[in-house]
Amino acid sequence: MPGNIIDGERWIADRLRFLRARLAEELAEDERAQVESEIALLSKERGVRADGRRPSRLLRRLRRR
């Protein structure tokens, strides 16, 4: 069924948006550390570089092999 297909790029973008919004709230120190570590992990998975840009899809595909 087409409704069950997950777009990984969109899911990661939505999750990052949610997590960054959580950082704007007041969080306990351990919660903040967990959110920041998940953001770092998802950013790395998504291929976001430190300058905020992403490498081309071709380079990401080659890196995954």
PDB file of N, CA, C and O in Angstrom:
ATOM      1  N   MET A   1       0.828  -1.175   0.000  1.00  0.00           N
ATOM      2  CA  MET A   1       0.000   0.000   0.000  1.00  0.00           C
ATOM      3  C   MET A   1       0.883   1.253   0.000  1.00  0.00           C
ATOM      4  O   MET A   1       1.836   1.326   0.775  1.00  0.00           O
ATOM      5  N   PRO A   2       0.592   2.215  -0.834  1.00  0.00           N
ATOM      6  CA  PRO A   2       1.408   3.419  -0.898  1.00  0.00           C
ATOM      7  C   PRO A   2       1.413   4.216   0.404  1.00  0.00           C
ATOM      8  O   PRO A   2       2.381   4.929   0.669  1.00  0.00           O
ATOM      9  N   GLY A   3       0.382   4.121   1.212  1.00  0.00           N
ATOM     10  CA  GLY A   3       0.328   4.876   2.458  1.00  0.00           C
ATOM     11  C   GLY A   3       1.313   4.381   3.500  1.00  0.00           C
ATOM     12  O   GLY A   3       1.580   5.079   4.478  1.00  0.00           O
ATOM     13  N   ASN A   4       1.857   3.186   3.304  1.00  0.00           N
ATOM     14  CA  ASN A   4       2.775   2.602   4.278  1.00  0.00           C
ATOM     15  C   ASN A   4       4.245   2.864   3.957  1.00  0.00           C
ATOM     16  O   ASN A   4       5.121   2.462   4.723  1.00  0.00           O
ATOM     17  N   ILE A   5       4.526   3.523   2.854  1.00  0.00           N
ATOM     18  CA  ILE A   5       5.904   3.791   2.474  1.00  0.00           C
ATOM     19  C   ILE A   5       6.414   4.990   3.268  1.00  0.00           C
ATOM     20  O   ILE A   5       5.754   6.027   3.341  1.00  0.00           O
ATOM     21  N   ILE A   6       7.588   4.835   3.856  1.00  0.00           N
ATOM     22  CA  ILE A   6       8.178   5.899   4.657  1.00  0.00           C
ATOM     23  C   ILE A   6       9.270   6.575   3.843  1.00  0.00           C
ATOM     24  O   ILE A   6      10.172   5.913   3.331  1.00  0.00           O
ATOM     25  N   ASP A   7       9.186   7.877   3.728  1.00  0.00           N
ATOM     26  CA  ASP A   7      10.223   8.663   3.083  1.00  0.00           C
ATOM     27  C   ASP A   7      11.236   9.024   4.162  1.00  0.00           C
ATOM     28  O   ASP A   7      10.988   9.907   4.983  1.00  0.00           O
ATOM     29  N   GLY A   8      12.371   8.342   4.161  1.00  0.00           N
ATOM     30  CA  GLY A   8      13.369   8.514   5.214  1.00  0.00           C
ATOM     31  C   GLY A   8      13.893   9.931   5.327  1.00  0.00           C
ATOM     32  O   GLY A   8      14.075  10.444   6.431  1.00  0.00           O
ATOM     33  N   GLU A   9      14.139  10.567   4.188  1.00  0.00           N
ATOM     34  CA  GLU A   9      14.644  11.943   4.217  1.00  0.00           C
ATOM     35  C   GLU A   9      13.635  12.879   4.875  1.00  0.00           C
ATOM     36  O   GLU A   9      14.002  13.729   5.686  1.00  0.00           O
ATOM     37  N   ARG A  10      12.361  12.716   4.517  1.00  0.00           N
ATOM     38  CA  ARG A  10      11.327  13.586   5.097  1.00  0.00           C
ATOM     39  C   ARG A  10      11.140  13.291   6.582  1.00  0.00           C
ATOM     40  O   ARG A  10      10.943  14.207   7.381  1.00  0.00           O
ATOM     41  N   TRP A  11      11.203  12.002   6.952  1.00  0.00           N
ATOM     42  CA  TRP A  11      11.040  11.635   8.356  1.00  0.00           C
ATOM     43  C   TRP A  11      12.151  12.260   9.191  1.00  0.00           C
ATOM     44  O   TRP A  11      11.897  12.813  10.261  1.00  0.00           O
ATOM     45  N   ILE A  12      13.388  12.169   8.693  1.00  0.00           N
ATOM     46  CA  ILE A  12      14.521  12.748   9.422  1.00  0.00           C
ATOM     47  C   ILE A  12      14.370  14.259   9.532  1.00  0.00           C
ATOM     48  O   ILE A  12      14.622  14.832  10.592  1.00  0.00           O
ATOM     49  N   ALA A  13      13.960  14.908   8.445  1.00  0.00           N
ATOM     50  CA  ALA A  13      13.766  16.365   8.476  1.00  0.00           C
ATOM     51  C   ALA A  13      12.695  16.748   9.495  1.00  0.00           C
ATOM     52  O   ALA A  13      12.870  17.705  10.248  1.00  0.00           O
ATOM     53  N   ASP A  14      11.590  16.008   9.521  1.00  0.00           N
ATOM     54  CA  ASP A  14      10.523  16.286  10.491  1.00  0.00           C
ATOM     55  C   ASP A  14      11.003  16.052  11.920  1.00  0.00           C
ATOM     56  O   ASP A  14      10.697  16.834  12.820  1.00  0.00           O
ATOM     57  N   ARG A  15      11.753  14.977  12.123  1.00  0.00           N
ATOM     58  CA  ARG A  15      12.253  14.652  13.461  1.00  0.00           C
ATOM     59  C   ARG A  15      13.245  15.723  13.936  1.00  0.00           C
ATOM     60  O   ARG A  15      13.203  16.145  15.092  1.00  0.00           O
ATOM     61  N   LEU A  16      14.133  16.157  13.039  1.00  0.00           N
ATOM     62  CA  LEU A  16      15.085  17.208  13.402  1.00  0.00           C
ATOM     63  C   LEU A  16      14.362  18.501  13.754  1.00  0.00           C
ATOM     64  O   LEU A  16      14.739  19.185  14.705  1.00  0.00           O
ATOM     65  N   ARG A  17      13.331  18.838  12.997  1.00  0.00           N
ATOM     66  CA  ARG A  17      12.548  20.038  13.293  1.00  0.00           C
ATOM     67  C   ARG A  17      11.919  19.932  14.680  1.00  0.00           C
ATOM     68  O   ARG A  17      11.942  20.892  15.450  1.00  0.00           O
ATOM     69  N   PHE A  18      11.364  18.778  14.995  1.00  0.00           N
ATOM     70  CA  PHE A  18      10.748  18.548  16.308  1.00  0.00           C
ATOM     71  C   PHE A  18      11.782  18.657  17.427  1.00  0.00           C
ATOM     72  O   PHE A  18      11.542  19.310  18.443  1.00  0.00           O
ATOM     73  N   LEU A  19      12.934  18.012  17.231  1.00  0.00           N
ATOM     74  CA  LEU A  19      13.962  18.022  18.274  1.00  0.00           C
ATOM     75  C   LEU A  19      14.521  19.421  18.499  1.00  0.00           C
ATOM     76  O   LEU A  19      14.776  19.812  19.638  1.00  0.00           O
ATOM     77  N   ARG A  20      14.713  20.174  17.425  1.00  0.00           N
ATOM     78  CA  ARG A  20      15.227  21.546  17.579  1.00  0.00           C
ATOM     79  C   ARG A  20      14.215  22.433  18.293  1.00  0.00           C
ATOM     80  O   ARG A  20      14.593  23.337  19.038  1.00  0.00           O
ATOM     81  N   ALA A  21      12.933  22.176  18.066  1.00  0.00           N
ATOM     82  CA  ALA A  21      11.893  22.916  18.789  1.00  0.00           C
ATOM     83  C   ALA A  21      11.933  22.562  20.272  1.00  0.00           C
ATOM     84  O   ALA A  21      11.693  23.419  21.123  1.00  0.00           O
ATOM     85  N   ARG A  22      12.234  21.309  20.582  1.00  0.00           N
ATOM     86  CA  ARG A  22      12.336  20.896  21.989  1.00  0.00           C
ATOM     87  C   ARG A  22      13.493  21.598  22.680  1.00  0.00           C
ATOM     88  O   ARG A  22      13.410  21.924  23.864  1.00  0.00           O
ATOM     89  N   LEU A  23      14.587  21.834  21.932  1.00  0.00           N
ATOM     90  CA  LEU A  23      15.730  22.524  22.535  1.00  0.00           C
ATOM     91  C   LEU A  23      15.379  23.949  22.938  1.00  0.00           C
ATOM     92  O   LEU A  23      16.003  24.503  23.843  1.00  0.00           O
ATOM     93  N   ALA A  24      14.400  24.546  22.286  1.00  0.00           N
ATOM     94  CA  ALA A  24      13.980  25.906  22.622  1.00  0.00           C
ATOM     95  C   ALA A  24      13.235  25.939  23.959  1.00  0.00           C
ATOM     96  O   ALA A  24      13.128  26.987  24.596  1.00  0.00           O
ATOM     97  N   GLU A  25      12.723  24.778  24.373  1.00  0.00           N
ATOM     98  CA  GLU A  25      12.009  24.683  25.651  1.00  0.00           C
ATOM     99  C   GLU A  25      13.018  24.515  26.792  1.00  0.00           C
ATOM    100  O   GLU A  25      14.204  24.276  26.566  1.00  0.00           O
ATOM    101  N   GLU A  26      12.522  24.646  27.996  1.00  0.00           N
ATOM    102  CA  GLU A  26      13.371  24.377  29.156  1.00  0.00           C
ATOM    103  C   GLU A  26      13.353  22.880  29.420  1.00  0.00           C
ATOM    104  O   GLU A  26      12.312  22.296  29.721  1.00  0.00           O
ATOM    105  N   LEU A  27      14.523  22.276  29.301  1.00  0.00           N
ATOM    106  CA  LEU A  27      14.660  20.839  29.517  1.00  0.00           C
ATOM    107  C   LEU A  27      15.647  20.582  30.647  1.00  0.00           C
ATOM    108  O   LEU A  27      16.534  21.389  30.925  1.00  0.00           O
ATOM    109  N   ALA A  28      15.465  19.433  31.290  1.00  0.00           N
ATOM    110  CA  ALA A  28      16.442  19.011  32.284  1.00  0.00           C
ATOM    111  C   ALA A  28      17.767  18.753  31.564  1.00  0.00           C
ATOM    112  O   ALA A  28      17.782  18.488  30.362  1.00  0.00           O
ATOM    113  N   GLU A  29      18.856  18.830  32.286  1.00  0.00           N
ATOM    114  CA  GLU A  29      20.187  18.688  31.684  1.00  0.00           C
ATOM    115  C   GLU A  29      20.358  17.354  30.956  1.00  0.00           C
ATOM    116  O   GLU A  29      20.913  17.317  29.858  1.00  0.00           O
ATOM    117  N   ASP A  30      19.886  16.259  31.559  1.00  0.00           N
ATOM    118  CA  ASP A  30      20.028  14.946  30.907  1.00  0.00           C
ATOM    119  C   ASP A  30      19.135  14.833  29.669  1.00  0.00           C
ATOM    120  O   ASP A  30      19.529  14.218  28.678  1.00  0.00           O
ATOM    121  N   GLU A  31      17.947  15.416  29.720  1.00  0.00           N
ATOM    122  CA  GLU A  31      17.058  15.422  28.564  1.00  0.00           C
ATOM    123  C   GLU A  31      17.662  16.216  27.410  1.00  0.00           C
ATOM    124  O   GLU A  31      17.613  15.794  26.255  1.00  0.00           O
ATOM    125  N   ARG A  32      18.229  17.366  27.741  1.00  0.00           N
ATOM    126  CA  ARG A  32      18.869  18.217  26.733  1.00  0.00           C
ATOM    127  C   ARG A  32      20.026  17.464  26.065  1.00  0.00           C
ATOM    128  O   ARG A  32      20.201  17.542  24.849  1.00  0.00           O
ATOM    129  N   ALA A  33      20.807  16.740  26.857  1.00  0.00           N
ATOM    130  CA  ALA A  33      21.928  15.970  26.307  1.00  0.00           C
ATOM    131  C   ALA A  33      21.423  14.883  25.355  1.00  0.00           C
ATOM    132  O   ALA A  33      22.025  14.647  24.308  1.00  0.00           O
ATOM    133  N   GLN A  34      20.321  14.223  25.714  1.00  0.00           N
ATOM    134  CA  GLN A  34      19.752  13.190  24.844  1.00  0.00           C
ATOM    135  C   GLN A  34      19.258  13.783  23.533  1.00  0.00           C
ATOM    136  O   GLN A  34      19.497  13.220  22.464  1.00  0.00           O
ATOM    137  N   VAL A  35      18.574  14.910  23.611  1.00  0.00           N
ATOM    138  CA  VAL A  35      18.061  15.563  22.406  1.00  0.00           C
ATOM    139  C   VAL A  35      19.216  15.998  21.510  1.00  0.00           C
ATOM    140  O   VAL A  35      19.167  15.804  20.296  1.00  0.00           O
ATOM    141  N   GLU A  36      20.249  16.582  22.103  1.00  0.00           N
ATOM    142  CA  GLU A  36      21.398  17.025  21.316  1.00  0.00           C
ATOM    143  C   GLU A  36      22.128  15.857  20.660  1.00  0.00           C
ATOM    144  O   GLU A  36      22.587  15.971  19.524  1.00  0.00           O
ATOM    145  N   SER A  37      22.236  14.734  21.370  1.00  0.00           N
ATOM    146  CA  SER A  37      22.911  13.578  20.779  1.00  0.00           C
ATOM    147  C   SER A  37      22.082  12.982  19.643  1.00  0.00           C
ATOM    148  O   SER A  37      22.644  12.527  18.647  1.00  0.00           O
ATOM    149  N   GLU A  38      20.753  12.978  19.775  1.00  0.00           N
ATOM    150  CA  GLU A  38      19.913  12.479  18.688  1.00  0.00           C
ATOM    151  C   GLU A  38      19.993  13.404  17.471  1.00  0.00           C
ATOM    152  O   GLU A  38      20.001  12.932  16.335  1.00  0.00           O
ATOM    153  N   ILE A  39      20.051  14.705  17.701  1.00  0.00           N
ATOM    154  CA  ILE A  39      20.202  15.654  16.597  1.00  0.00           C
ATOM    155  C   ILE A  39      21.523  15.394  15.867  1.00  0.00           C
ATOM    156  O   ILE A  39      21.563  15.383  14.637  1.00  0.00           O
ATOM    157  N   ALA A  40      22.585  15.188  16.616  1.00  0.00           N
ATOM    158  CA  ALA A  40      23.886  14.916  16.003  1.00  0.00           C
ATOM    159  C   ALA A  40      23.847  13.623  15.199  1.00  0.00           C
ATOM    160  O   ALA A  40      24.384  13.565  14.093  1.00  0.00           O
ATOM    161  N   LEU A  41      23.226  12.603  15.739  1.00  0.00           N
ATOM    162  CA  LEU A  41      23.133  11.313  15.050  1.00  0.00           C
ATOM    163  C   LEU A  41      22.311  11.429  13.769  1.00  0.00           C
ATOM    164  O   LEU A  41      22.723  10.939  12.718  1.00  0.00           O
ATOM    165  N   LEU A  42      21.158  12.070  13.856  1.00  0.00           N
ATOM    166  CA  LEU A  42      20.305  12.212  12.677  1.00  0.00           C
ATOM    167  C   LEU A  42      20.953  13.113  11.627  1.00  0.00           C
ATOM    168  O   LEU A  42      20.818  12.860  10.429  1.00  0.00           O
ATOM    169  N   SER A  43      21.642  14.144  12.056  1.00  0.00           N
ATOM    170  CA  SER A  43      22.322  15.022  11.108  1.00  0.00           C
ATOM    171  C   SER A  43      23.404  14.264  10.362  1.00  0.00           C
ATOM    172  O   SER A  43      23.577  14.444   9.157  1.00  0.00           O
ATOM    173  N   LYS A  44      24.133  13.415  11.079  1.00  0.00           N
ATOM    174  CA  LYS A  44      25.168  12.607  10.443  1.00  0.00           C
ATOM    175  C   LYS A  44      24.534  11.613   9.465  1.00  0.00           C
ATOM    176  O   LYS A  44      25.039  11.422   8.359  1.00  0.00           O
ATOM    177  N   GLU A  45      23.444  10.989   9.868  1.00  0.00           N
ATOM    178  CA  GLU A  45      22.738  10.031   9.007  1.00  0.00           C
ATOM    179  C   GLU A  45      22.219  10.716   7.748  1.00  0.00           C
ATOM    180  O   GLU A  45      22.247  10.144   6.658  1.00  0.00           O
ATOM    181  N   ARG A  46      21.761  11.913   7.910  1.00  0.00           N
ATOM    182  CA  ARG A  46      21.199  12.659   6.791  1.00  0.00           C
ATOM    183  C   ARG A  46      22.293  13.221   5.893  1.00  0.00           C
ATOM    184  O   ARG A  46      22.035  13.546   4.734  1.00  0.00           O
ATOM    185  N   GLY A  47      23.489  13.336   6.406  1.00  0.00           N
ATOM    186  CA  GLY A  47      24.593  13.832   5.608  1.00  0.00           C
ATOM    187  C   GLY A  47      24.762  15.328   5.670  1.00  0.00           C
ATOM    188  O   GLY A  47      25.342  15.919   4.760  1.00  0.00           O
ATOM    189  N   VAL A  48      24.271  15.958   6.722  1.00  0.00           N
ATOM    190  CA  VAL A  48      24.411  17.408   6.862  1.00  0.00           C
ATOM    191  C   VAL A  48      25.819  17.701   7.377  1.00  0.00           C
ATOM    192  O   VAL A  48      26.261  17.109   8.362  1.00  0.00           O
ATOM    193  N   ARG A  49      26.508  18.603   6.716  1.00  0.00           N
ATOM    194  CA  ARG A  49      27.851  18.979   7.141  1.00  0.00           C
ATOM    195  C   ARG A  49      27.770  20.101   8.166  1.00  0.00           C
ATOM    196  O   ARG A  49      26.699  20.655   8.413  1.00  0.00           O
ATOM    197  N   ALA A  50      28.880  20.421   8.742  1.00  0.00           N
ATOM    198  CA  ALA A  50      28.923  21.455   9.783  1.00  0.00           C
ATOM    199  C   ALA A  50      28.460  22.809   9.264  1.00  0.00           C
ATOM    200  O   ALA A  50      27.918  23.609  10.027  1.00  0.00           O
ATOM    201  N   ASP A  51      28.667  23.082   7.967  1.00  0.00           N
ATOM    202  CA  ASP A  51      28.245  24.370   7.424  1.00  0.00           C
ATOM    203  C   ASP A  51      26.767  24.399   7.043  1.00  0.00           C
ATOM    204  O   ASP A  51      26.274  25.403   6.528  1.00  0.00           O
ATOM    205  N   GLY A  52      26.053  23.283   7.302  1.00  0.00           N
ATOM    206  CA  GLY A  52      24.615  23.236   7.053  1.00  0.00           C
ATOM    207  C   GLY A  52      24.234  22.744   5.669  1.00  0.00           C
ATOM    208  O   GLY A  52      23.056  22.533   5.384  1.00  0.00           O
ATOM    209  N   ARG A  53      25.234  22.560   4.801  1.00  0.00           N
ATOM    210  CA  ARG A  53      24.938  22.072   3.456  1.00  0.00           C
ATOM    211  C   ARG A  53      25.014  20.558   3.426  1.00  0.00           C
ATOM    212  O   ARG A  53      25.605  19.931   4.306  1.00  0.00           O
ATOM    213  N   ARG A  54      24.407  19.981   2.399  1.00  0.00           N
ATOM    214  CA  ARG A  54      24.422  18.535   2.235  1.00  0.00           C
ATOM    215  C   ARG A  54      25.172  18.179   0.961  1.00  0.00           C
ATOM    216  O   ARG A  54      25.074  18.892  -0.038  1.00  0.00           O
ATOM    217  N   PRO A  55      25.928  17.067   0.987  1.00  0.00           N
ATOM    218  CA  PRO A  55      26.574  16.629  -0.247  1.00  0.00           C
ATOM    219  C   PRO A  55      25.531  16.108  -1.230  1.00  0.00           C
ATOM    220  O   PRO A  55      24.394  15.832  -0.847  1.00  0.00           O
ATOM    221  N   SER A  56      25.915  15.976  -2.481  1.00  0.00           N
ATOM    222  CA  SER A  56      24.960  15.507  -3.482  1.00  0.00           C
ATOM    223  C   SER A  56      24.506  14.089  -3.164  1.00  0.00           C
ATOM    224  O   SER A  56      25.175  13.369  -2.423  1.00  0.00           O
ATOM    225  N   ARG A  57      23.382  13.691  -3.720  1.00  0.00           N
ATOM    226  CA  ARG A  57      22.858  12.345  -3.489  1.00  0.00           C
ATOM    227  C   ARG A  57      23.815  11.278  -4.003  1.00  0.00           C
ATOM    228  O   ARG A  57      23.935  10.209  -3.405  1.00  0.00           O
ATOM    229  N   LEU A  58      24.488  11.561  -5.099  1.00  0.00           N
ATOM    230  CA  LEU A  58      25.424  10.591  -5.649  1.00  0.00           C
ATOM    231  C   LEU A  58      26.532  10.292  -4.649  1.00  0.00           C
ATOM    232  O   LEU A  58      26.881   9.131  -4.435  1.00  0.00           O
ATOM    233  N   LEU A  59      27.081  11.329  -4.038  1.00  0.00           N
ATOM    234  CA  LEU A  59      28.136  11.117  -3.046  1.00  0.00           C
ATOM    235  C   LEU A  59      27.622  10.350  -1.838  1.00  0.00           C
ATOM    236  O   LEU A  59      28.332   9.508  -1.288  1.00  0.00           O
ATOM    237  N   ARG A  60      26.383  10.636  -1.416  1.00  0.00           N
ATOM    238  CA  ARG A  60      25.820   9.905  -0.276  1.00  0.00           C
ATOM    239  C   ARG A  60      25.616   8.442  -0.619  1.00  0.00           C
ATOM    240  O   ARG A  60      25.848   7.579   0.228  1.00  0.00           O
ATOM    241  N   ARG A  61      25.187   8.139  -1.836  1.00  0.00           N
ATOM    242  CA  ARG A  61      25.000   6.747  -2.243  1.00  0.00           C
ATOM    243  C   ARG A  61      26.329   6.007  -2.270  1.00  0.00           C
ATOM    244  O   ARG A  61      26.414   4.864  -1.821  1.00  0.00           O
ATOM    245  N   LEU A  62      27.363   6.650  -2.793  1.00  0.00           N
ATOM    246  CA  LEU A  62      28.659   6.020  -2.851  1.00  0.00           C
ATOM    247  C   LEU A  62      29.221   5.772  -1.446  1.00  0.00           C
ATOM    248  O   LEU A  62      29.891   4.766  -1.213  1.00  0.00           O
ATOM    249  N   ARG A  63      28.948   6.691  -0.514  1.00  0.00           N
ATOM    250  CA  ARG A  63      29.430   6.539   0.852  1.00  0.00           C
ATOM    251  C   ARG A  63      28.776   5.356   1.560  1.00  0.00           C
ATOM    252  O   ARG A  63      29.404   4.728   2.413  1.00  0.00           O
ATOM    253  N   ARG A  64      27.537   5.044   1.224  1.00  0.00           N
ATOM    254  CA  ARG A  64      26.797   3.965   1.887  1.00  0.00           C
ATOM    255  C   ARG A  64      27.259   2.586   1.444  1.00  0.00           C
ATOM    256  O   ARG A  64      26.992   1.602   2.132  1.00  0.00           O
ATOM    257  N   ARG A  65      27.943   2.493   0.315  1.00  0.00           N
ATOM    258  CA  ARG A  65      28.373   1.169  -0.188  1.00  0.00           C
ATOM    259  C   ARG A  65      29.523   0.630   0.563  1.00  0.00           C
ATOM    260  O   ARG A  65      29.997  -0.466   0.263  1.00  0.00           O
TER     261      ARG A  65
END
